[in-house]
């Protein structure tokens, strides 16, 4: 895949362009790569992207999901999220966000808006994520995920969300640090203007 496949420029640090890229491991979902001395992971699905959905119910409750994450050997609290193009070849950021929100939480959005796209861990992975704001929510199911996912949905009053998250951390849950950016983007656009 080229950088253009991921929607970003083809600028590299001096000396990195000529270095040989080799595949160290090619799995179902991840590929381990080496460019020169640098090892990194990349997604194997076509888009190499994921979406994080910032969503508030009509009752002014923020949607969070809880699930066990094998790499951390712990339960985590996150915003609803999912891969783009993993099972749907013609996925867009918007269609992936709508689908994942329904699958994970049982809430269907009337509108989705891509807010910001960028890398998740630029020193370790080529994966990029998009923050997507979902509005006009309508309850259409229970959520909980698909294909063996074991997702618990938490609907937390907006005013209580930061304190609730800190209580969950004190209880031993891992908190996805992207939660704090998501909370900010409930009321603001990435440029700081009101949502």
N, C-alpha and C positions, 0 to 999 in steps of 0.2 A: 504494500500500500504506500502511496505517496502522501506527503503532508496535505496535498490538495484534497485527498479523499477524506480527510478529517476536518476540512474547512479552515485550515490555517495556512500561513505563509510558508515558503520554502527557505527561510533564513536559518542558517546554522552558525555555530561558533567556528572561527577559523580552525582548520585542521580536521573538523569532523566530517566534512563532505567526502573526503577521500578514504575514510576508514571503512573497512569491510564490515558489513552487517551479517551476522550469523544467527541462525535459529538454534537455541539451546534446548528448547522443549516446545512441543506443539500439542496442546491439550484441546479438549472440547470447547472450553470457554476462554482460556488464556494461552498466550504464547510468550515464552521467555526468550528475549533477544539480547545480543551483545553487539555494540558498535564501539570498536576500539576497546578500551578498558571498561566501558560503561555497560552494566547490565540493567535491563528494564523489562517490564511486562507490557503486553498490549492485548486488547480484546481480539478474539478470533472472528466475531461476527462482523458483517459488512460495514456497519456505521462506526464502530469503535466509540460509541456515545452512549450516554445514559441521561435520563431526566430525573429531576427532583421536583416534586409538585408541592407548591405552597397553596394550601386550601383552607378556607374557613367556611363552616356551615352557615345556613341562614340563622341559626341560633347563636351565632358569634362564637363558635367553638373551633379551635384549630385542630386539624387532623394530624395525628402522629401514629406511627406504627411501631410495634414491638416485635422483634424476632430474634431467634438464636442465630448468631453469626459464627460459623465454624472457625475462620481464621483467628478470631478473638477468644474463642471458647467461652462466650458470654452472650447474654441477652443484651440487645441494643435498643435504644430509642432513636427513631429516625423520622424524617418526613417520608411520605409515600414516594417511591422511586422505582425505576426499572430501566432495562436496556432498550435501545432503539435498534430495530432491525434484526433482533435475535431470531424471531420466528416469523416476521412479517417483512418480506423483501422490499416493499414499497412504503415502509414506515416513514413518517415525518416526526419531528419532535412533538408536534401537537397531537398527532394520532396516538403516539406512544404514551404521552402524558395522560390523555383521556382514558385509554385502555387500562393503564396501570392503576390509575386512581379508582376505577370501578373494581378491578380485580382485588386490590388490596384493601379498600375501605368500604366498598358498596355505594359510594357517592359518584354520581355522574355529573360532569360539568357542562354548562351551556356554552361556556367560552373558555379558551385557554390562550395564554399570551406568553410567548418566550421572552424572558427578561434579560438573561445574561448567559453566556456560554464561556467555559474556560476549563483548564486542566484541574484534575483533582489532587494529584500528587506528582508534580512535574519532574521530580528527581527519580521517581520510581516507575511511572507508568505513562503511556501515551494517551490514556483514557481522558476524555473530556466530558463535562456534564453541562446540562442546560437547566437553569432554574426556570420553572414554568409556573405562572400564577393561574389557578383554576377558579372560576367564579360562576355564579348562577347554579350552585350545586343542588341536586335532587337525589334523594335516597332511592336506590334501585335494587339493593341487595345487602347481604351481610358482610361482604368482603372476606378477608382472611387469606387471600392468595389463591393460586392455582398450582397444579402439578406437585403436590406435597409440601407447598409452602405452609408454614405454621405462623401466620401473622395475626397478632392481636391489635385491634384498632382502639385508639384512645382519642376521645373527643374532649378536649380540655378548654374551658372558658379562656378566651383570649387574655383577659387581665391576669389570670392565674398561671399562664403558661411558663414564664421564666422560673417562678418558685416551684412549680410542679416538676420541671425538668431537674432542678437542683436536688429536690427530694428523691427523684428516681436515681440520680447519680449517688447520693448518700446511701441508697438501698443496694448499691452494687451494680447497677446497670451502666453500660457504656453509652455515652452520648455522642452521636455523630456531630462533630464540630460544625458541620454545615447547617445544623439547626439554627444557629445564631444568625447566620446570613438570611436564612429563610424567614425567621421572625422579623427581621428588619424589612424584608421585601413584602411583607403583608401590607404594610402601610406606605411604603416608599418604592419608587422606581430606582434602578441602579444609580441614576444621576442625582439622587437625593430629593427629587420632586415627589409630591404626594401621588399616591397610587390612584 
